[in-house]
Amino acid sequence: MNHINPTDLIEHLQWRYATKKFDATKTIAPAIWTALEDTLVLTPSSYGLQPWKFLVITNKQLREQLQPLSWNQAQVTDCSHFVVFTIKKNLTADHIDRFIARTAKVRGITEESIAGFRKIMVDNVVYGSLSLTVNEWAARQVYISLGNFMTSAAMLGVDTCPMEGLEPANYDKLLGLSEKGFATVVACAAGYRSEEDKYETLAKVRFPKAEVLENL
């Protein structure tokens, strides 16, 4: 497999920024979007449990309803694809059993052979110390997927804007998430920047590497 070289990687990350104004006339090509969906599916998570669901909102009317619940930010309606990142609330042993069954099927092994792994997860996630903050833990997993999605988009020349400026409870109500056991955490607009976006030309501001990175 040929990997991207370090220079190209940094150039792509320098190119990306939180796009504030999208070109509403431009749409992400199907092949590119399929790849970006796959980056979400391939995101790593603690234990591999994937405590999430990603909602891809392309319906214009639905996005118009989401905009006032998103501080009226135009990115919601102007972008090509709008992704809502949600957690699976209050993980139970049933979710872990689904994961164990999936693992056994994909790897061609028996569920009994990984019963010890199942016990570790159940004891920690469902009944142990992690159970006390399991939804917060799940939200942290979701942010891994958000970062993975934005970086992958930049590598494909797709602009993104992560959005915490929204009303999670009202998103849940509009999208019917609560009754399905899910909850909104964050969203991300994806598409192509408008030539009128003034933020495109602003210098990227980061603290010096020496202040945020230490080699021990």
TAURPE-V42487 format. One record per residue. N is the residue number from 1. PHI is phi as a letter, one per 40 degrees, with the letter a starting at -180 (* if undefined). OMEGA is omega in whole degrees, 0 to 359 (999 if undefined). D_LAST is the distance of its C-alpha to the last C-alpha in Angstrom with 2 decimals. Layout:
n: {N,N}
phi: {PHI,PHI}
omega: {OMEGA,OMEGA}
d_last: {D_LAST,D_LAST}
This chain:
n: {1,2,3,4,5,6,7,8,9,10,11,12,13,14,15,16,17,18,19,20,21,22,23,24,25,26,27,28,29,30,31,32,33,34,35,36,37,38,39,40,41,42,43,44,45,46,47,48,49,50,51,52,53,54,55,56,57,58,59,60,61,62,63,64,65,66,67,68,69,70,71,72,73,74,75,76,77,78,79,80,81,82,83,84,85,86,87,88,89,90,91,92,93,94,95,96,97,98,99,100,101,102,103,104,105,106,107,108,109,110,111,112,113,114,115,116,117,118,119,120,121,122,123,124,125,126,127,128,129,130,131,132,133,134,135,136,137,138,139,140,141,142,143,144,145,146,147,148,149,150,151,152,153,154,155,156,157,158,159,160,161,162,163,164,165,166,167,168,169,170,171,172,173,174,175,176,177,178,179,180,181,182,183,184,185,186,187,188,189,190,191,192,193,194,195,196,197,198,199,200,201,202,203,204,205,206,207,208,209,210,211,212,213,214,215,216}
phi: {*,c,b,c,c,d,c,c,d,c,c,c,c,c,c,c,a,c,c,c,b,c,c,c,c,b,b,c,c,d,c,c,c,d,c,c,c,c,c,c,c,c,c,c,a,d,g,g,c,f,c,a,a,b,b,c,c,b,c,c,c,c,c,c,c,c,d,c,c,b,f,f,c,c,d,d,c,c,c,c,b,b,b,b,c,b,b,c,c,f,d,b,c,c,c,c,c,c,c,c,c,c,c,c,c,c,c,g,b,c,c,c,c,b,c,c,c,d,c,d,c,c,c,c,c,c,b,c,c,c,c,c,b,c,c,c,c,c,c,c,c,c,c,c,c,c,c,c,c,c,c,c,c,c,c,b,g,b,c,b,a,c,b,c,c,a,b,d,c,c,d,d,c,c,c,g,c,d,c,c,g,b,a,c,b,a,b,a,c,b,i,b,c,c,c,c,c,c,c,c,c,c,c,c,b,b,c,d,d,c,c,b,b,b,c,b}
omega: {177,181,178,181,185,182,179,179,182,178,179,180,174,183,185,173,179,186,182,181,179,173,186,181,184,181,177,180,183,182,179,181,178,178,180,174,181,177,176,180,185,181,176,177,180,185,186,190,175,185,189,166,181,180,179,185,175,180,185,182,180,179,176,176,180,185,179,176,183,180,179,180,185,181,183,184,185,183,178,181,181,184,174,182,183,175,167,186,170,183,181,177,179,179,179,178,176,180,178,179,179,179,180,181,184,185,178,179,178,176,180,183,178,179,178,178,177,182,179,182,181,182,182,188,187,186,185,184,181,181,182,181,189,180,175,177,179,179,178,176,180,180,172,180,178,179,179,180,183,179,179,178,180,180,180,179,179,180,178,173,176,187,170,180,180,181,186,183,180,171,182,182,182,184,178,186,187,182,178,177,180,179,180,176,185,177,178,175,180,180,182,184,174,176,181,181,183,184,181,186,180,179,179,184,176,173,178,181,183,180,185,181,180,177,183,999}
d_last: {31.80,30.99,27.84,27.44,25.77,22.69,24.99,27.41,24.82,23.60,27.26,28.29,25.67,26.71,30.30,30.08,30.62,32.23,35.78,38.28,41.45,42.19,45.09,47.30,49.27,46.44,45.63,42.83,44.44,44.88,42.85,39.85,40.19,40.49,37.19,35.57,37.18,35.74,32.18,32.82,34.18,31.26,28.59,26.42,26.72,25.75,27.93,29.45,31.99,32.35,33.67,35.06,37.85,37.83,41.05,41.92,44.49,46.73,49.97,51.00,52.90,50.11,47.61,50.14,50.20,46.41,46.17,47.60,45.21,42.32,43.03,45.50,42.81,44.48,41.65,43.00,46.30,45.51,42.73,43.60,41.95,40.77,38.49,38.36,35.43,36.59,35.48,37.56,38.22,38.20,37.33,39.74,40.16,42.35,39.46,37.46,40.60,40.97,37.45,38.18,41.46,39.88,37.22,40.00,42.12,39.51,38.22,41.67,41.03,42.72,41.64,42.24,39.57,36.86,38.53,35.67,33.22,35.81,36.03,32.30,32.43,35.69,34.67,31.55,32.61,36.31,36.72,33.35,30.94,30.02,33.73,33.65,31.51,32.20,33.33,30.22,28.17,30.46,30.00,26.23,27.09,29.51,26.93,25.07,28.44,28.94,25.75,26.65,30.17,29.38,27.02,29.62,32.35,30.73,30.51,34.25,35.19,35.95,35.30,34.18,34.05,32.35,34.66,34.11,37.15,39.60,41.55,40.23,43.21,45.70,43.95,44.28,47.94,48.82,47.07,48.37,44.97,45.51,48.28,46.17,43.29,40.85,39.44,38.22,34.62,34.18,35.91,35.27,37.80,37.77,40.00,40.37,39.96,43.11,43.78,44.50,41.03,39.97,36.34,36.05,35.99,33.67,30.40,27.37,25.56,21.81,19.43,17.54,14.44,12.54,13.79,13.00,9.83,6.34,3.81,0.00}
